[in-house]
Amino acid sequence: MTTVIVAVRDRLLVYRGDGFEPDGWTTTSRLDGRDLECVGAHPGAPERLFIGTRNGLLRSVDGGESFDRRETQFVAEGTAGGQAIARPDTAATVREGDRVMAVTGSPHDPDVVYAGTEPSRLYRSCDGGDSWTHLEGLAVLPSADEWSFPPRPHTHHVRTIAVDPFDPDRLYVGIEAGALVTTSDGGETWHERPPGARRDNHTLATHPDREGRLYAAAGDGYAESDDGGDSWHHPQDGLAHRYCWSVVPDPGDPDRVMVSSARGASTAHVPRRADSYVYRRTGNEPCQRLEGRGLPTGEGVVRTVFATVGEPGIVVAVNNRGLFLTREFGDSWVQVDVDWPVALEGQVPRGLVVFP
């Protein structure tokens, strides 16, 4: 049974089907009316989901059937938000009302989860979300005074978190907007803005078969690293739309990558102005725009979000037109037969998780 979890602004959609066949899926809607920001999970614990919202973090331990209300209050002491609340079962003092913008599990241990907030703070749980520790140090980095999120310029947030598949203590964190930040010791010390790094990272991705390889889709372009984020280069010839949002490498080939992009934030995120595209890069060849292959792009289509299940060539994608699948890494796509109400065409996907 394949499970696909899609977060949009006002609901969580849970799809279940037989393998990757495009039809025969069931649809369940949860958290209707909620203000969702992201979704995360771990293949080793597929029934445990973490949902970042405008007002904290929710957890499900039954695949999205119900949610743990204890996680609705979540952010570090000393940040903007609601009234501070001391919780004896965590190492942090939390506040009600702050946004959780990013959540990801460690590929080394399904019980290790990272969450990032607005303002920019990072947390780690080592027990599947029962308790959380604030990994301090981000807010005092030299460039922190320059960080700013344009729609809310008085603040900024952790947009994306990646854990190195070869080293559990090496983390990559994208601050929207202002910096790429890395640590090689599990958050004891932090390093910011390595040479060539993008400043407005939206998605960071690694590859399980290429040590040191890191991919970045950012508002200021596409970038790759071959040394664990210490330095970066920009192989984006042919990429005509450079406001990049989601990036996914082919699980079977670290030198093949797809990225979704637009000309700017408005055409990426605003359905009535949307005009977004998908590009594929193979080896040292220029980026190729993928059009007319079954995946909607162009006018009226918001930026696509990608996810893989670790099988060569297989990618799942979601945008405001529905859920799509490719088995040939973008050569052709089929639309998965799921319930996709017309109202979803006016929304923007916030996150995507897939379990085979």
PyMOL commands that set and color helices and strands:
alter all, ss='L'
color gray80, all
select helices_A, chain A and resi 69-72+138-140+142-146+265-269+271-273+342-346
alter helices_A, ss='H'
color red, helices_A
select strands_A, chain A and resi 2-8+11-17+26-30+36-42+45-53+56-60+84-85+94-95+99-106+109-118+121-125+133-135+157-163+171-176+179-183+191-192+201-206+214-218+221-225+243-250+253-262+275-282+288-289+298-299+305-307+315-319+322-326+334-335+351-355
alter strands_A, ss='S'
color yellow, strands_A
deselect
rebuild
show_as cartoon
